[in-house]
Amino acid sequence: MRFPSTTPLLAAVLAVTWSGQVSAQQRTFTFMDVQELKRAGSWVPRSDGALMLYTVTTPDWADADSQSDIHIVSLEEGVSSNRRLTFTDDKNETQPTWAPDGSFFVFVSNRDSEESGGDQLYMMRHDGGEAQKITEAEEGVSGFNFSPDGRWLVYRSGESGQEQLFRISAADLTAGEAEQLTEGEAGVQQWDFSPDGNRIYFVRADDFEEDEKLRVKEGFTVEVKNATTPLSKLWSIDVISSTESPLTTSELYSVDAFTISPDGRWIGFTGGSPKRYERNITQARLYTDQYLYEVGSGRVERLTENYEVGESGLSFSPDSRWIAFVAPDDMERYSMTNSRMYVRTVDDSGGAFRKIGSDFDESMRAGFWSDDASTIYFNAGVKVTTQLHALDVQTGQVRQLTHERAALSVSRDEDSGVILIGYSDPVTPPTVFTTSSIDGVADRSSWVQLVDANPQVRDIALGEEVEINWTSTDGKTVGGVLVYPVGYSEGTRYPLIVAIHGGPASADQLRFNGGYNAQVYAGAGYAVLKPNYRGSTNYGNAHRTDIVGDYFTLGFDDIMTGVDYLIEQGIVDSERMGALGWSAGGHWSNWILTHTDRFKAISSGAGTMNWISMYAQSDVQRNRQFYIGDDFLYGNFDRYWDQSPLKYIADAETPTMVHVVEGDPRVPSPQSVELHMALKKLGVPTELFMYPGRSHGIPDPRNRLVKAVSEMAWMDHYVRGIGEKFEWKQVLETLEAKKESPKAISESY
């Protein structure tokens, strides 16, 4: 039985791709295709809304590098008007920024890095001509902007931790001399202009540790965990006179970030804990609070006072009347529940914040205000999509404005007011559209596509992706995404890959090539199930938090009943199934390994085995505690051990490939080492791939290719019984073969 697709056919090519009859000229998607996808970003509309600058980044997987250039497009004419403005094939041009009058733009580039110290600033006209160099900063440039009145270009430069601000007259950028504005011993961190352009507000640490700099210079590379760091304060400097003034002096908090009200009368800022450990851990945001500084009087008001509750997205309404931020539904204690919006009039000193949107059963995110300050627009997940919503500030009611079968990310450019619609669906790589007003977002016919960075995908046969729903063991409805194999024929049973997303507070959606390159598997003849198991977002707060206190049970049942559903519908061969995941997806892969033998192969990526050791090894503790049941580890080891896959490892039988980054701070590599060693001692076929790096994801694109290709070979060997069991030496040969001879659509299922 074929599931009915709820996705509209947006173009004729979709009908061909999803009909099961594929053109002879089309080929299937490969891992090399994934690596060669270009990325467009840094959208910068001109203030008059006529033109937009953006960057296109081209990957170079062989050298583990990429290269960016600047493009321009007419917002009225769209893609057909696109022009590339820079052509340095082995250099980068980034951060395009229009001059306030729109006559030229400034950008950052390393095009002269052999002669200059790092990135420098260049100016260029959009209608032609060569770029002209602006700066010769010895340490390069790390951030810049024009003053709102257009008089000055200010940039940041200096040695790490000692960066200062410099100004150049905007009227004479190429010939003018840069003048240093700030003079502090420690470097400028975040900075921004006042609305009138006369002042710059910035954050700076109280001091700079020269001994620490000397230690590193002399080669003493020992790392002191959560080392003491100086507190940071909020400062102001007059752009003309260069007179600096501290705005905050309290030792009770460290200023982390700030936002200026449109009228310039208020500055909202985040104050971090003064305690060493709370300020210098990954979850430091849990120990921050929100503050409000009144520019005229210098008075500081503390807006929140709660422990282990992190607020985010502080903003002011366009009329500067309202202040708002996002925080968990329960503001009294830590939780991973859905977030809500909290608002208050700015001048209601000491007044309580009002929680709005309580009836909306998904998380709210910081968005943008309507011009009349009556509405906050935000993007939120709805099952397998992301849609634009409108929150009424007075009533707290939420309206869903869009109903696309896609992942949307709608924003409004502050300077021009231009509406930008980030978009991706199963056949459309990430792109951007515009429309004339916020009302036009709901009217697809009014959209103008601005970017088409990957037209080559239209020549590739893709598997149809649809939303599916099934009933779990407790009677609850669970959803997810099914990717049909390319060339699907109803009545034929196909091998299955269960691709389990991380988080767990996230969700698989109808976006391009999600689920660990699901379209590559579809091109190889697999069906792919991407389940939004219990713990996932987008299905309501209960669905998200049902796993609290019993992390794996319901999620495991959700995944397995989803598999059963596909078998019952005649789509999947129950004797040819594999499972894979990364992070939380790796956690569930390990639980599946130790609780069923229904799969022929498993790939565990950065998954936990032992919650007890994981608690101390990981860079986050509080969310682990919340999910396991909010019991303090050192007072209840049994609860953590009972929910650890390692406790049940003797039941493991499935051949399992293990992948992890050696210095992963989130799910440290010892967890994967424990899994690999246990399987070896138990006689279960296993391989451990340890990737260099200090990140939660694999940093080197070449190694991401190793992971992807070896993982599929593992699945092919054990699930389908084809090919030799993969060895790492075959990686380059396999990739080269894929690159030179793109695989025809498979007929062997």
Helices and strands as residue ranges (DSSP letters): H 12-18, E 27-28, H 31-35, E 39-45, E 51-60, G 61-63, E 65-74, E 78-84, E 93-98, E 105-109, E 120-124, E 132-133, E 144-146, E 152-157, E 164-169, G 170-172, E 179-180, E 188-193, E 199-205, H 210-217, E 232-238, E 244-246, E 254-260, E 266-272, H 276-279, G 284-287, E 289-294, E 300-302, E 312-316, E 322-328, E 339-345, E 354-356, E 368-369, E 375-382, E 385-392, E 398-400, E 407-412, E 419-425, E 428-435, G 438-442, G 444-446, E 448-449, G 455-459, E 460-461, E 465-471, E 477-483, E 494-500, H 514-523, E 527-532, H 541-545, H 553-568, E 572-582, H 584-595, E 601-605, H 611-617, H 622-628, G 633-635, H 637-642, G 645-651, E 656-661, H 669-682, E 686-691, H 701-715, I 716-720, G 728-730, H 731-740
